Amino acid sequence: MIANAQEALKLASQTLGIPQDDLLVQGLRRYLQSQLHEVQAAIFQIVGQYNAPDVAALEDRYREGSLDEASSWHDLQKLDHFRV
């Protein structure tokens, strides 16, 4: 059984024939790409749901009264956070 991450990295490196540094870089890159994909999917969902391309457009719709703030405020906050 593998006791820690270092042992797992060493075993994977030996098994796959990939240097440990390369394996770490590739793994981190894959993880970050996965996280970015999740954020992009969430943005796409919010933008599509409210037909507003950005936070400013949602805020404009609030001022116009064409969007209920109570039901969409959480999504506005998420979109604002994602766009930073």
Rosetta silent file (secondary structure, phi, psi, omega in degrees, C-alpha in Angstrom):
SEQUENCE: MIANAQEALKLASQTLGIPQDDLLVQGLRRYLQSQLHEVQAAIFQIVGQYNAPDVAALEDRYREGSLDEASSWHDLQKLDHFRV
SCORE:     score description
SCORE:     0.000 S_00000001
   1 L     0.000  144.607 -179.533    0.000    0.000    0.000 S_00000001
   2 L   -82.749  125.866 -173.982    1.157    3.531   -0.783 S_00000001
   3 L   -87.531  -28.229 -178.284    1.784    5.500    2.405 S_00000001
   4 L  -155.203  177.430 -176.549    2.037    9.027    1.026 S_00000001
   5 H   -64.679  -36.494  179.515    2.002   11.231   -2.042 S_00000001
   6 H   -61.875  -43.515  178.471    5.764   10.990   -2.562 S_00000001
   7 H   -65.181  -40.496  179.485    5.597    7.210   -2.743 S_00000001
   8 H   -63.603  -42.714  178.995    2.627    7.393   -5.111 S_00000001
   9 H   -62.971  -44.933 -179.843    4.481    9.836   -7.342 S_00000001
  10 H   -62.051  -46.178 -179.938    7.585    7.667   -7.371 S_00000001
  11 H   -63.130  -44.993  179.513    5.603    4.517   -8.178 S_00000001
  12 H   -63.368  -41.724  179.238    3.608    6.223  -10.934 S_00000001
  13 H   -60.123  -46.504 -179.976    6.780    7.711  -12.380 S_00000001
  14 H   -66.596  -42.513 -177.470    8.499    4.324  -12.486 S_00000001
  15 H   -66.244  -41.440 -176.401    5.437    2.521  -13.823 S_00000001
  16 H   -89.548  -13.514 -178.482    4.743    5.040  -16.565 S_00000001
  17 L    70.833   32.014 -179.780    8.359    5.813  -17.365 S_00000001
  18 L  -116.947  133.450  177.188    7.779    9.543  -16.901 S_00000001
  19 L   -56.880  145.010 -176.871   10.087   11.744  -14.810 S_00000001
  20 H   -56.051  -42.597  179.830    8.499   12.786  -11.529 S_00000001
  21 H   -61.288  -42.971  178.808    8.691   16.501  -12.368 S_00000001
  22 H   -64.173  -40.538  179.350    6.950   15.943  -15.698 S_00000001
  23 H   -63.273  -41.895  177.233    4.286   13.839  -14.022 S_00000001
  24 H   -63.361  -46.284 -178.901    3.642   16.573  -11.457 S_00000001
  25 H   -63.029  -45.462 -179.945    3.425   19.282  -14.112 S_00000001
  26 H   -64.117  -40.521  179.369    1.090   17.217  -16.304 S_00000001
  27 H   -65.743  -43.692  178.646   -1.103   16.324  -13.335 S_00000001
  28 H   -64.924  -42.063  178.294   -1.343   19.904  -12.143 S_00000001
  29 H   -60.313  -44.833 -179.939   -2.088   21.123  -15.657 S_00000001
  30 H   -63.099  -42.263  179.424   -4.863   18.535  -16.040 S_00000001
  31 H   -62.272  -47.560 -179.111   -6.347   19.457  -12.661 S_00000001
  32 H   -64.740  -37.591  176.208   -6.339   23.186  -13.449 S_00000001
  33 H   -62.593  -39.792  178.049   -7.901   22.555  -16.868 S_00000001
  34 H   -63.600  -43.852  178.934  -10.647   20.552  -15.189 S_00000001
  35 H   -64.745  -42.257  178.188  -11.323   23.340  -12.698 S_00000001
  36 H   -61.657  -41.536  178.476  -11.374   25.937  -15.473 S_00000001
  37 H   -60.322  -42.365  179.103  -13.837   23.808  -17.435 S_00000001
  38 H   -63.161  -41.756  178.927  -16.162   23.666  -14.412 S_00000001
  39 H   -65.797  -44.497  178.818  -16.036   27.440  -13.972 S_00000001
  40 H   -61.386  -38.511  178.263  -16.668   28.023  -17.681 S_00000001
  41 H   -65.574  -40.783  178.449  -19.655   25.663  -17.562 S_00000001
  42 H   -65.212  -42.106  177.458  -21.094   27.519  -14.562 S_00000001
  43 H   -61.721  -46.598  179.991  -20.634   30.873  -16.315 S_00000001
  44 H   -58.542  -41.486 -179.898  -22.279   29.520  -19.466 S_00000001
  45 H   -64.400  -45.576 -178.918  -25.227   28.238  -17.422 S_00000001
  46 H   -66.641  -46.938 -179.841  -25.769   31.572  -15.641 S_00000001
  47 H   -59.274  -43.366  179.251  -25.340   33.643  -18.801 S_00000001
  48 H   -67.779  -39.206 -177.751  -27.784   31.405  -20.651 S_00000001
  49 H   -63.437  -39.473 -175.947  -30.328   31.336  -17.857 S_00000001
  50 H  -105.771    0.243 -178.978  -30.576   35.128  -17.643 S_00000001
  51 L    49.774   46.991  179.794  -29.593   35.966  -21.226 S_00000001
  52 L  -135.644  123.021 -173.590  -27.042   38.425  -19.877 S_00000001
  53 L   -72.616  -16.379 -177.222  -23.389   38.282  -20.965 S_00000001
  54 L  -160.264  178.357 -178.748  -21.934   39.765  -17.795 S_00000001
  55 H   -61.448  -42.281 -179.029  -22.530   41.203  -14.349 S_00000001
  56 H   -58.915  -40.438  179.390  -23.133   44.691  -15.719 S_00000001
  57 H   -66.038  -39.684  176.665  -25.953   43.402  -17.937 S_00000001
  58 H   -64.479  -43.755  178.859  -27.588   41.663  -14.975 S_00000001
  59 H   -63.034  -37.749  175.979  -27.299   44.824  -12.890 S_00000001
  60 H   -61.608  -41.950  179.465  -28.855   46.835  -15.740 S_00000001
  61 H   -66.142  -32.795  174.571  -31.773   44.411  -15.823 S_00000001
  62 H   -62.661  -47.579 -178.811  -32.224   44.875  -12.062 S_00000001
  63 H   -62.410  -38.007  178.987  -32.392   48.656  -12.513 S_00000001
  64 H   -71.276  -21.978 -176.459  -34.858   48.274  -15.384 S_00000001
  65 L    85.174   12.169 -178.332  -36.983   45.961  -13.273 S_00000001
  66 L   -90.698    0.510  179.206  -36.905   43.205  -15.870 S_00000001
  67 L  -139.137  128.808  179.905  -35.178   40.750  -13.545 S_00000001
  68 L   -74.082  114.975 -176.599  -36.246   39.756  -10.047 S_00000001
  69 H   -64.866  -37.552 -176.323  -33.275   40.445   -7.804 S_00000001
  70 H   -61.662  -37.400 -176.501  -34.412   38.131   -5.005 S_00000001
  71 H   -88.086  -11.275 -175.085  -34.383   35.031   -7.189 S_00000001
  72 H  -122.866    0.410 -175.207  -31.171   35.773   -9.070 S_00000001
  73 H   -59.562  -41.879 -179.448  -28.900   37.520   -6.572 S_00000001
  74 H   -61.899  -41.837  178.831  -26.908   34.388   -5.748 S_00000001
  75 H   -66.088  -37.289  176.878  -26.203   33.756   -9.438 S_00000001
  76 H   -61.499  -43.886  178.928  -25.114   37.379   -9.874 S_00000001
  77 H   -62.580  -43.374  178.175  -22.646   36.982   -7.022 S_00000001
  78 H   -61.967  -46.134 -179.667  -21.268   33.747   -8.512 S_00000001
  79 H   -61.769  -42.094  178.239  -20.903   35.325  -11.948 S_00000001
  80 H   -61.717  -42.404  178.885  -19.182   38.343  -10.437 S_00000001
  81 H   -64.376  -42.156 -179.280  -16.811   36.062   -8.540 S_00000001
  82 H   -66.330  -34.020 -174.399  -16.021   34.000  -11.650 S_00000001
  83 L   -80.782   -5.311 -178.920  -15.312   37.062  -13.772 S_00000001
  84 L   -71.984    0.000    0.000  -12.650   38.440  -11.406 S_00000001
